[in-house]
Amino acid sequence: MPLPSLTPLETALDYRFAAASLLRQAMTHRSHGASHNERLEFIGDAVLNCVIAQALLERFPALDEGMLSRSRAGLVNRETLAELARKLELNRYLLLGEGELKSGGPQRASILADALEALFGAVFLDGGFKAAQRVIVTVYDEILQGADPEQLGKDAKTRLQEWLQARRLPLPEYVVTEIRGEAHLQQFVVECRIPLLEEAACGEGNNRRTAEQQAADVAWQQLQTLPKVAKPRKAGRGA
């Protein structure tokens, strides 16, 4: 089976590798061969944390160390990394062993997140810190532009629940509407139902938790587009 071309991925990153072997290694899971991406993941994790820390310092000069740490954690966690990896369609380029392929490895959040960190590590080793910084900021651009430090350290379900509670609105109901695939390769479809939304928000994942988190994130995004919703009242004296 021919190896997938990595040129489209380089185009998406706006970065051309001098050592193409590094990019191929970044996309290689340990189940596929000895030259896999775990060492690249190690260095990529360190570079990612540094770049995101600097980005937060520049965007939020008033935040204290505790808020900065929580915000960074929200930006570099597995769920965020996996979602960014999906947007880059990393599953198209991953090299995995037969067992991982059959068990849904290309869609697994942990594998996708690790591959993205390995990709950042590969750019760092290939082009240095400035190149890695530029690629990371490009990949994270949409999230950083709309970053709210009050929300970054929270998962999607917690963020949605707190948003609704603050406005004294009914809490969401999560309903599994479909389970597709064989037992070892299931795909869950979950609806997040909120009275404020005319239609339920839908999420998918290879387990119920991931699907619920995705549905909650979709619901929260939809709520932000609604006509003005009453903001929570601040308690005054005597309240």
PyRosetta script that sets phi, psi and omega in degrees:
from pyrosetta import init, pose_from_sequence

init()
pose = pose_from_sequence("MPLPSLTPLETALDYRFAAASLLRQAMTHRSHGASHNERLEFIGDAVLNCVIAQALLERFPALDEGMLSRSRAGLVNRETLAELARKLELNRYLLLGEGELKSGGPQRASILADALEALFGAVFLDGGFKAAQRVIVTVYDEILQGADPEQLGKDAKTRLQEWLQARRLPLPEYVVTEIRGEAHLQQFVVECRIPLLEEAACGEGNNRRTAEQQAADVAWQQLQTLPKVAKPRKAGRGA")
pose.set_psi(1, 123.7)
pose.set_omega(1, -177.2)
pose.set_phi(2, -66.5)
pose.set_psi(2, 146.9)
pose.set_omega(2, 178.5)
pose.set_phi(3, -72.4)
pose.set_psi(3, 143.6)
pose.set_omega(3, 179.7)
pose.set_phi(4, -68.5)
pose.set_psi(4, 143.4)
pose.set_omega(4, 175.9)
pose.set_phi(5, -67.2)
pose.set_psi(5, 135.3)
pose.set_omega(5, -179.7)
pose.set_phi(6, -98.2)
pose.set_psi(6, 1.8)
pose.set_omega(6, -180.0)
pose.set_phi(7, -59.1)
pose.set_psi(7, -44.1)
pose.set_omega(7, 178.2)
pose.set_phi(8, -60.0)
pose.set_psi(8, -33.4)
pose.set_omega(8, 178.4)
pose.set_phi(9, -69.0)
pose.set_psi(9, -41.9)
pose.set_omega(9, 176.1)
pose.set_phi(10, -60.8)
pose.set_psi(10, -38.3)
pose.set_omega(10, 178.6)
pose.set_phi(11, -64.7)
pose.set_psi(11, -43.1)
pose.set_omega(11, 179.6)
pose.set_phi(12, -62.7)
pose.set_psi(12, -34.7)
pose.set_omega(12, 179.3)
pose.set_phi(13, -82.7)
pose.set_psi(13, -14.8)
pose.set_omega(13, -172.9)
pose.set_phi(14, 57.3)
pose.set_psi(14, 44.1)
pose.set_omega(14, 179.6)
pose.set_phi(15, -147.5)
pose.set_psi(15, 131.1)
pose.set_omega(15, 177.4)
pose.set_phi(16, -107.3)
pose.set_psi(16, 126.1)
pose.set_omega(16, -178.8)
pose.set_phi(17, -77.5)
pose.set_psi(17, 133.5)
pose.set_omega(17, 171.1)
pose.set_phi(18, -73.5)
pose.set_psi(18, -38.1)
pose.set_omega(18, 177.8)
pose.set_phi(19, -109.6)
pose.set_psi(19, 94.0)
pose.set_omega(19, -177.4)
pose.set_phi(20, -60.6)
pose.set_psi(20, -24.5)
pose.set_omega(20, -179.2)
pose.set_phi(21, -63.9)
pose.set_psi(21, -29.9)
pose.set_omega(21, 178.2)
pose.set_phi(22, -66.5)
pose.set_psi(22, -41.4)
pose.set_omega(22, 178.4)
pose.set_phi(23, -65.4)
pose.set_psi(23, -42.3)
pose.set_omega(23, 178.8)
pose.set_phi(24, -63.5)
pose.set_psi(24, -40.8)
pose.set_omega(24, 178.6)
pose.set_phi(25, -63.8)
pose.set_psi(25, -39.0)
pose.set_omega(25, 179.9)
pose.set_phi(26, -61.4)
pose.set_psi(26, -29.5)
pose.set_omega(26, -179.1)
pose.set_phi(27, -93.4)
pose.set_psi(27, 6.8)
pose.set_omega(27, -176.4)
pose.set_phi(28, -104.6)
pose.set_psi(28, 117.0)
pose.set_omega(28, 177.1)
pose.set_phi(29, -78.4)
pose.set_psi(29, 154.2)
pose.set_omega(29, -177.3)
pose.set_phi(30, -60.9)
pose.set_psi(30, -23.6)
pose.set_omega(30, 179.5)
pose.set_phi(31, -71.2)
pose.set_psi(31, -13.6)
pose.set_omega(31, -175.6)
pose.set_phi(32, -92.8)
pose.set_psi(32, -31.9)
pose.set_omega(32, -177.4)
pose.set_phi(33, 179.6)
pose.set_psi(33, 175.6)
pose.set_omega(33, -175.3)
pose.set_phi(34, -70.5)
pose.set_psi(34, -31.9)
pose.set_omega(34, 179.7)
pose.set_phi(35, -89.2)
pose.set_psi(35, 75.3)
pose.set_omega(35, -174.4)
pose.set_phi(36, -106.1)
pose.set_psi(36, -173.1)
pose.set_omega(36, -167.4)
pose.set_phi(37, -99.2)
pose.set_psi(37, 8.7)
pose.set_omega(37, -173.1)
pose.set_phi(38, -67.2)
pose.set_psi(38, -37.3)
pose.set_omega(38, 177.6)
pose.set_phi(39, -69.0)
pose.set_psi(39, -37.1)
pose.set_omega(39, 176.5)
pose.set_phi(40, -66.3)
pose.set_psi(40, -36.8)
pose.set_omega(40, 176.5)
pose.set_phi(41, -60.6)
pose.set_psi(41, -40.6)
pose.set_omega(41, -180.0)
pose.set_phi(42, -58.4)
pose.set_psi(42, -50.5)
pose.set_omega(42, -178.8)
pose.set_phi(43, -74.0)
pose.set_psi(43, -33.2)
pose.set_omega(43, 179.1)
pose.set_phi(44, -64.2)
pose.set_psi(44, -37.8)
pose.set_omega(44, 177.7)
pose.set_phi(45, -60.6)
pose.set_psi(45, -43.7)
pose.set_omega(45, -179.7)
pose.set_phi(46, -65.7)
pose.set_psi(46, -45.0)
pose.set_omega(46, -179.8)
pose.set_phi(47, -64.6)
pose.set_psi(47, -42.9)
pose.set_omega(47, 179.6)
pose.set_phi(48, -58.7)
pose.set_psi(48, -46.6)
pose.set_omega(48, -179.9)
pose.set_phi(49, -61.2)
pose.set_psi(49, -39.9)
pose.set_omega(49, 179.0)
pose.set_phi(50, -65.8)
pose.set_psi(50, -46.3)
pose.set_omega(50, -178.1)
pose.set_phi(51, -64.6)
pose.set_psi(51, -44.9)
pose.set_omega(51, -179.7)
pose.set_phi(52, -66.8)
pose.set_psi(52, -38.2)
pose.set_omega(52, 176.9)
pose.set_phi(53, -59.8)
pose.set_psi(53, -44.9)
pose.set_omega(53, 179.2)
pose.set_phi(54, -65.0)
pose.set_psi(54, -41.2)
pose.set_omega(54, 179.9)
pose.set_phi(55, -61.6)
pose.set_psi(55, -40.7)
pose.set_omega(55, 179.4)
pose.set_phi(56, -68.4)
pose.set_psi(56, -39.8)
pose.set_omega(56, 177.3)
pose.set_phi(57, -58.7)
pose.set_psi(57, -42.2)
pose.set_omega(57, -177.9)
pose.set_phi(58, -71.5)
pose.set_psi(58, -37.3)
pose.set_omega(58, -175.7)
pose.set_phi(59, -83.1)
pose.set_psi(59, -27.6)
pose.set_omega(59, -175.3)
pose.set_phi(60, -129.8)
pose.set_psi(60, 74.4)
pose.set_omega(60, -176.1)
pose.set_phi(61, -65.0)
pose.set_psi(61, -16.9)
pose.set_omega(61, -177.3)
pose.set_phi(62, -94.0)
pose.set_psi(62, -7.1)
pose.set_omega(62, -176.5)
pose.set_phi(63, -73.1)
pose.set_psi(63, 140.8)
pose.set_omega(63, 176.3)
pose.set_phi(64, -83.5)
pose.set_psi(64, 174.7)
pose.set_omega(64, -174.7)
pose.set_phi(65, -60.7)
pose.set_psi(65, -39.2)
pose.set_omega(65, -179.0)
pose.set_phi(66, -63.4)
pose.set_psi(66, -45.5)
pose.set_omega(66, 179.2)
pose.set_phi(67, -67.0)
pose.set_psi(67, -37.8)
pose.set_omega(67, 177.9)
pose.set_phi(68, -62.7)
pose.set_psi(68, -41.7)
pose.set_omega(68, 179.9)
pose.set_phi(69, -64.7)
pose.set_psi(69, -43.4)
pose.set_omega(69, 179.5)
pose.set_phi(70, -66.2)
pose.set_psi(70, -39.3)
pose.set_omega(70, 179.2)
pose.set_phi(71, -64.6)
pose.set_psi(71, -44.2)
pose.set_omega(71, 178.5)
pose.set_phi(72, -61.5)
pose.set_psi(72, -43.6)
pose.set_omega(72, 179.7)
pose.set_phi(73, -58.4)
pose.set_psi(73, -38.2)
pose.set_omega(73, 179.0)
pose.set_phi(74, -68.5)
pose.set_psi(74, -25.2)
pose.set_omega(74, -178.4)
pose.set_phi(75, -89.1)
pose.set_psi(75, -21.9)
pose.set_omega(75, -175.8)
pose.set_phi(76, -113.4)
pose.set_psi(76, 11.2)
pose.set_omega(76, -180.0)
pose.set_phi(77, -74.1)
pose.set_psi(77, 170.6)
pose.set_omega(77, -174.0)
pose.set_phi(78, -62.0)
pose.set_psi(78, -40.4)
pose.set_omega(78, -177.4)
pose.set_phi(79, -63.0)
pose.set_psi(79, -44.6)
pose.set_omega(79, -179.9)
pose.set_phi(80, -65.3)
pose.set_psi(80, -45.7)
pose.set_omega(80, 179.6)
pose.set_phi(81, -61.5)
pose.set_psi(81, -42.6)
pose.set_omega(81, -179.5)
pose.set_phi(82, -64.1)
pose.set_psi(82, -40.2)
pose.set_omega(82, 179.6)
pose.set_phi(83, -64.9)
pose.set_psi(83, -41.6)
pose.set_omega(83, 177.1)
pose.set_phi(84, -65.3)
pose.set_psi(84, -38.1)
pose.set_omega(84, 177.9)
pose.set_phi(85, -63.2)
pose.set_psi(85, -38.0)
pose.set_omega(85, 177.9)
pose.set_phi(86, -65.2)
pose.set_psi(86, -39.6)
pose.set_omega(86, 179.0)
pose.set_phi(87, -63.6)
pose.set_psi(87, -32.2)
pose.set_omega(87, 176.3)
pose.set_phi(88, -83.6)
pose.set_psi(88, -4.4)
pose.set_omega(88, -178.4)
pose.set_phi(89, 57.0)
pose.set_psi(89, 43.6)
pose.set_omega(89, 179.9)
pose.set_phi(90, -61.1)
pose.set_psi(90, -26.4)
pose.set_omega(90, 179.7)
pose.set_phi(91, -58.1)
pose.set_psi(91, -24.8)
pose.set_omega(91, 179.5)
pose.set_phi(92, -70.4)
pose.set_psi(92, -24.2)
pose.set_omega(92, -171.9)
pose.set_phi(93, -109.1)
pose.set_psi(93, -7.9)
pose.set_omega(93, -176.5)
pose.set_phi(94, -68.0)
pose.set_psi(94, 139.8)
pose.set_omega(94, 173.4)
pose.set_phi(95, -108.5)
pose.set_psi(95, 115.6)
pose.set_omega(95, -177.9)
pose.set_phi(96, -129.5)
pose.set_psi(96, 157.5)
pose.set_omega(96, 175.3)
pose.set_phi(97, -68.8)
pose.set_psi(97, 164.3)
pose.set_omega(97, -176.1)
pose.set_phi(98, -58.5)
pose.set_psi(98, -39.5)
pose.set_omega(98, -179.5)
pose.set_phi(99, -63.5)
pose.set_psi(99, -43.7)
pose.set_omega(99, 178.8)
pose.set_phi(100, -66.5)
pose.set_psi(100, -37.6)
pose.set_omega(100, 178.5)
pose.set_phi(101, -62.2)
pose.set_psi(101, -43.7)
pose.set_omega(101, -177.8)
pose.set_phi(102, -70.9)
pose.set_psi(102, -25.1)
pose.set_omega(102, -177.5)
pose.set_phi(103, -96.5)
pose.set_psi(103, 14.8)
pose.set_omega(103, 175.5)
pose.set_phi(104, 85.1)
pose.set_psi(104, 20.9)
pose.set_omega(104, -178.5)
pose.set_phi(105, -53.1)
pose.set_psi(105, -41.5)
pose.set_omega(105, -177.8)
pose.set_phi(106, -61.9)
pose.set_psi(106, -18.8)
pose.set_omega(106, -179.9)
pose.set_phi(107, -107.4)
pose.set_psi(107, -1.4)
pose.set_omega(107, -175.7)
pose.set_phi(108, -74.2)
pose.set_psi(108, 131.3)
pose.set_omega(108, -174.8)
pose.set_phi(109, -58.5)
pose.set_psi(109, -42.1)
pose.set_omega(109, -177.2)
pose.set_phi(110, -64.2)
pose.set_psi(110, -40.9)
pose.set_omega(110, -179.8)
pose.set_phi(111, -68.8)
pose.set_psi(111, -41.7)
pose.set_omega(111, 179.0)
pose.set_phi(112, -64.9)
pose.set_psi(112, -44.4)
pose.set_omega(112, 179.9)
pose.set_phi(113, -62.3)
pose.set_psi(113, -44.9)
pose.set_omega(113, 179.5)
pose.set_phi(114, -63.2)
pose.set_psi(114, -39.1)
pose.set_omega(114, -179.8)
pose.set_phi(115, -65.4)
pose.set_psi(115, -38.0)
pose.set_omega(115, 179.3)
pose.set_phi(116, -67.1)
pose.set_psi(116, -41.6)
pose.set_omega(116, 176.3)
pose.set_phi(117, -62.4)
pose.set_psi(117, -40.7)
pose.set_omega(117, 177.8)
pose.set_phi(118, -63.2)
pose.set_psi(118, -36.9)
pose.set_omega(118, 177.7)
pose.set_phi(119, -62.4)
pose.set_psi(119, -44.0)
pose.set_omega(119, 177.3)
pose.set_phi(120, -63.3)
pose.set_psi(120, -39.2)
pose.set_omega(120, 177.8)
pose.set_phi(121, -64.3)
pose.set_psi(121, -38.6)
pose.set_omega(121, 178.9)
pose.set_phi(122, -64.3)
pose.set_psi(122, -41.7)
pose.set_omega(122, 178.0)
pose.set_phi(123, -62.9)
pose.set_psi(123, -41.8)
pose.set_omega(123, 179.8)
pose.set_phi(124, -60.1)
pose.set_psi(124, -47.5)
pose.set_omega(124, -179.2)
pose.set_phi(125, -69.2)
pose.set_psi(125, -30.3)
pose.set_omega(125, -177.7)
pose.set_phi(126, -80.7)
pose.set_psi(126, -40.5)
pose.set_omega(126, -172.1)
pose.set_phi(127, -127.1)
pose.set_psi(127, -1.8)
pose.set_omega(127, 178.8)
pose.set_phi(128, 93.8)
pose.set_psi(128, 177.7)
pose.set_omega(128, -174.0)
pose.set_phi(129, -63.9)
pose.set_psi(129, -43.1)
pose.set_omega(129, -177.1)
pose.set_phi(130, -61.1)
pose.set_psi(130, -40.1)
pose.set_omega(130, 178.6)
pose.set_phi(131, -65.6)
pose.set_psi(131, -44.8)
pose.set_omega(131, 179.0)
pose.set_phi(132, -63.3)
pose.set_psi(132, -40.9)
pose.set_omega(132, 178.9)
pose.set_phi(133, -60.5)
pose.set_psi(133, -44.0)
pose.set_omega(133, -179.2)
pose.set_phi(134, -64.2)
pose.set_psi(134, -42.4)
pose.set_omega(134, 179.8)
pose.set_phi(135, -65.6)
pose.set_psi(135, -44.5)
pose.set_omega(135, -178.7)
pose.set_phi(136, -63.6)
pose.set_psi(136, -45.6)
pose.set_omega(136, 179.6)
pose.set_phi(137, -63.7)
pose.set_psi(137, -35.2)
pose.set_omega(137, 177.1)
pose.set_phi(138, -65.0)
pose.set_psi(138, -45.9)
pose.set_omega(138, -179.7)
pose.set_phi(139, -64.4)
pose.set_psi(139, -36.6)
pose.set_omega(139, -176.5)
pose.set_phi(140, -92.7)
pose.set_psi(140, 2.4)
pose.set_omega(140, -170.2)
pose.set_phi(141, -51.5)
pose.set_psi(141, -50.9)
pose.set_omega(141, -176.3)
pose.set_phi(142, -62.4)
pose.set_psi(142, -41.3)
pose.set_omega(142, -180.0)
pose.set_phi(143, -68.0)
pose.set_psi(143, -43.0)
pose.set_omega(143, -178.1)
pose.set_phi(144, -67.1)
pose.set_psi(144, -35.7)
pose.set_omega(144, -179.2)
pose.set_phi(145, -62.6)
pose.set_psi(145, -36.5)
pose.set_omega(145, -177.6)
pose.set_phi(146, -105.9)
pose.set_psi(146, 18.7)
pose.set_omega(146, -173.9)
pose.set_phi(147, -65.3)
pose.set_psi(147, 131.7)
pose.set_omega(147, 174.4)
pose.set_phi(148, -118.8)
pose.set_psi(148, 109.9)
pose.set_omega(148, -175.6)
pose.set_phi(149, -60.7)
pose.set_psi(149, -20.9)
pose.set_omega(149, 177.9)
pose.set_phi(150, -71.5)
pose.set_psi(150, -21.7)
pose.set_omega(150, -174.4)
pose.set_phi(151, -109.6)
pose.set_psi(151, -18.4)
pose.set_omega(151, -170.8)
pose.set_phi(152, -62.6)
pose.set_psi(152, -31.4)
pose.set_omega(152, -177.8)
pose.set_phi(153, -85.3)
pose.set_psi(153, 6.9)
pose.set_omega(153, -176.2)
pose.set_phi(154, -114.2)
pose.set_psi(154, 146.1)
pose.set_omega(154, 175.2)
pose.set_phi(155, -75.5)
pose.set_psi(155, 168.1)
pose.set_omega(155, -171.6)
pose.set_phi(156, -61.5)
pose.set_psi(156, -41.0)
pose.set_omega(156, -178.3)
pose.set_phi(157, -67.0)
pose.set_psi(157, -41.4)
pose.set_omega(157, 178.4)
pose.set_phi(158, -65.3)
pose.set_psi(158, -44.4)
pose.set_omega(158, 180.0)
pose.set_phi(159, -60.1)
pose.set_psi(159, -44.5)
pose.set_omega(159, -179.5)
pose.set_phi(160, -65.8)
pose.set_psi(160, -45.2)
pose.set_omega(160, -178.4)
pose.set_phi(161, -62.0)
pose.set_psi(161, -43.8)
pose.set_omega(161, -179.4)
pose.set_phi(162, -66.3)
pose.set_psi(162, -36.6)
pose.set_omega(162, 179.1)
pose.set_phi(163, -62.8)
pose.set_psi(163, -43.8)
pose.set_omega(163, -179.8)
pose.set_phi(164, -70.7)
pose.set_psi(164, -42.1)
pose.set_omega(164, -179.7)
pose.set_phi(165, -62.6)
pose.set_psi(165, -38.7)
pose.set_omega(165, -178.9)
pose.set_phi(166, -63.7)
pose.set_psi(166, -24.1)
pose.set_omega(166, -179.5)
pose.set_phi(167, -105.3)
pose.set_psi(167, 8.5)
pose.set_omega(167, 179.7)
pose.set_phi(168, 55.6)
pose.set_psi(168, 43.2)
pose.set_omega(168, 178.9)
pose.set_phi(169, -105.0)
pose.set_psi(169, 155.4)
pose.set_omega(169, -179.8)
pose.set_phi(170, -58.2)
pose.set_psi(170, 144.1)
pose.set_omega(170, -180.0)
pose.set_phi(171, -77.7)
pose.set_psi(171, 157.7)
pose.set_omega(171, -176.8)
pose.set_phi(172, -73.1)
pose.set_psi(172, 156.8)
pose.set_omega(172, 173.2)
pose.set_phi(173, -116.5)
pose.set_psi(173, 129.5)
pose.set_omega(173, -179.8)
pose.set_phi(174, -105.5)
pose.set_psi(174, 125.0)
pose.set_omega(174, -175.8)
pose.set_phi(175, -128.9)
pose.set_psi(175, 125.3)
pose.set_omega(175, 173.8)
pose.set_phi(176, -75.2)
pose.set_psi(176, 117.0)
pose.set_omega(176, -177.2)
pose.set_phi(177, -101.5)
pose.set_psi(177, -16.2)
pose.set_omega(177, -178.9)
pose.set_phi(178, -162.8)
pose.set_psi(178, 143.3)
pose.set_omega(178, 171.6)
pose.set_phi(179, -128.5)
pose.set_psi(179, 116.0)
pose.set_omega(179, -176.1)
pose.set_phi(180, -108.6)
pose.set_psi(180, 156.2)
pose.set_omega(180, 171.8)
pose.set_phi(181, 90.7)
pose.set_psi(181, 172.2)
pose.set_omega(181, 178.5)
pose.set_phi(182, -70.3)
pose.set_psi(182, 165.9)
pose.set_omega(182, -175.2)
pose.set_phi(183, -56.5)
pose.set_psi(183, -36.1)
pose.set_omega(183, -177.4)
pose.set_phi(184, -87.4)
pose.set_psi(184, -3.3)
pose.set_omega(184, -176.1)
pose.set_phi(185, -141.8)
pose.set_psi(185, 50.3)
pose.set_omega(185, -175.7)
pose.set_phi(186, -80.9)
pose.set_psi(186, 149.1)
pose.set_omega(186, 175.6)
pose.set_phi(187, -126.3)
pose.set_psi(187, 119.5)
pose.set_omega(187, -177.8)
pose.set_phi(188, -94.8)
pose.set_psi(188, 138.6)
pose.set_omega(188, 173.3)
pose.set_phi(189, -116.6)
pose.set_psi(189, 124.3)
pose.set_omega(189, -175.8)
pose.set_phi(190, -126.5)
pose.set_psi(190, 138.7)
pose.set_omega(190, 173.4)
pose.set_phi(191, -104.4)
pose.set_psi(191, 136.9)
pose.set_omega(191, 173.0)
pose.set_phi(192, -104.3)
pose.set_psi(192, 111.5)
pose.set_omega(192, -173.5)
pose.set_phi(193, -105.2)
pose.set_psi(193, 123.5)
pose.set_omega(193, -179.5)
pose.set_phi(194, -133.5)
pose.set_psi(194, 129.0)
pose.set_omega(194, -178.8)
pose.set_phi(195, -54.7)
pose.set_psi(195, -31.1)
pose.set_omega(195, -177.4)
pose.set_phi(196, -67.3)
pose.set_psi(196, -24.1)
pose.set_omega(196, -180.0)
pose.set_phi(197, -99.2)
pose.set_psi(197, 133.9)
pose.set_omega(197, -179.5)
pose.set_phi(198, -65.8)
pose.set_psi(198, -35.5)
pose.set_omega(198, 179.6)
pose.set_phi(199, -122.7)
pose.set_psi(199, 146.9)
pose.set_omega(199, 179.3)
pose.set_phi(200, -67.3)
pose.set_psi(200, 145.6)
pose.set_omega(200, 174.6)
pose.set_phi(201, -85.1)
pose.set_psi(201, 139.0)
pose.set_omega(201, -173.3)
pose.set_phi(202, -113.7)
pose.set_psi(202, 141.5)
pose.set_omega(202, 175.7)
pose.set_phi(203, -137.1)
pose.set_psi(203, 154.3)
pose.set_omega(203, 178.8)
pose.set_phi(204, -132.4)
pose.set_psi(204, 151.8)
pose.set_omega(204, 177.0)
pose.set_phi(205, -173.3)
pose.set_psi(205, 168.0)
pose.set_omega(205, -178.7)
pose.set_phi(206, -83.7)
pose.set_psi(206, 6.7)
pose.set_omega(206, 168.2)
pose.set_phi(207, -151.6)
pose.set_psi(207, 165.3)
pose.set_omega(207, -174.8)
pose.set_phi(208, -64.3)
pose.set_psi(208, -40.5)
pose.set_omega(208, -177.7)
pose.set_phi(209, -60.8)
pose.set_psi(209, -45.8)
pose.set_omega(209, -179.9)
pose.set_phi(210, -62.5)
pose.set_psi(210, -41.9)
pose.set_omega(210, 179.5)
pose.set_phi(211, -64.4)
pose.set_psi(211, -40.5)
pose.set_omega(211, 178.6)
pose.set_phi(212, -64.9)
pose.set_psi(212, -41.9)
pose.set_omega(212, 179.3)
pose.set_phi(213, -62.7)
pose.set_psi(213, -41.5)
pose.set_omega(213, 179.4)
pose.set_phi(214, -66.2)
pose.set_psi(214, -41.7)
pose.set_omega(214, 178.6)
pose.set_phi(215, -63.7)
pose.set_psi(215, -40.1)
pose.set_omega(215, 178.4)
pose.set_phi(216, -63.6)
pose.set_psi(216, -40.0)
pose.set_omega(216, 179.1)
pose.set_phi(217, -65.5)
pose.set_psi(217, -42.1)
pose.set_omega(217, 177.6)
pose.set_phi(218, -62.0)
pose.set_psi(218, -42.8)
pose.set_omega(218, 179.6)
pose.set_phi(219, -62.2)
pose.set_psi(219, -44.4)
pose.set_omega(219, -179.4)
pose.set_phi(220, -62.5)
pose.set_psi(220, -42.3)
pose.set_omega(220, 178.6)
pose.set_phi(221, -62.2)
pose.set_psi(221, -40.6)
pose.set_omega(221, 179.7)
pose.set_phi(222, -66.2)
pose.set_psi(222, -37.7)
pose.set_omega(222, 179.4)
pose.set_phi(223, -63.4)
pose.set_psi(223, -31.8)
pose.set_omega(223, -179.3)
pose.set_phi(224, -70.2)
pose.set_psi(224, -16.9)
pose.set_omega(224, -179.1)
pose.set_phi(225, -94.8)
pose.set_psi(225, -6.2)
pose.set_omega(225, -179.0)
pose.set_phi(226, -70.9)
pose.set_psi(226, 157.5)
pose.set_omega(226, 171.1)
pose.set_phi(227, -54.6)
pose.set_psi(227, 158.3)
pose.set_omega(227, -171.2)
pose.set_phi(228, -43.3)
pose.set_psi(228, 122.3)
pose.set_omega(228, 175.3)
pose.set_phi(229, -102.6)
pose.set_psi(229, 137.0)
pose.set_omega(229, -176.5)
pose.set_phi(230, -52.9)
pose.set_psi(230, 131.1)
pose.set_omega(230, 176.8)
pose.set_phi(231, -80.2)
pose.set_psi(231, 155.2)
pose.set_omega(231, -179.5)
pose.set_phi(232, -63.5)
pose.set_psi(232, 140.5)
pose.set_omega(232, 179.0)
pose.set_phi(233, -77.4)
pose.set_psi(233, 143.9)
pose.set_omega(233, 174.1)
pose.set_phi(234, -91.9)
pose.set_psi(234, 133.4)
pose.set_omega(234, -178.4)
pose.set_phi(235, -68.5)
pose.set_psi(235, 132.7)
pose.set_omega(235, 178.2)
pose.set_phi(236, -100.7)
pose.set_psi(236, -173.7)
pose.set_omega(236, -179.7)
pose.set_phi(237, -66.3)
pose.set_psi(237, 137.8)
pose.set_omega(237, 177.8)
pose.set_phi(238, 81.5)
pose.set_psi(238, -0.3)
pose.set_omega(238, -179.2)
pose.set_phi(239, -75.6)
pose.dump_pdb("model.pdb")
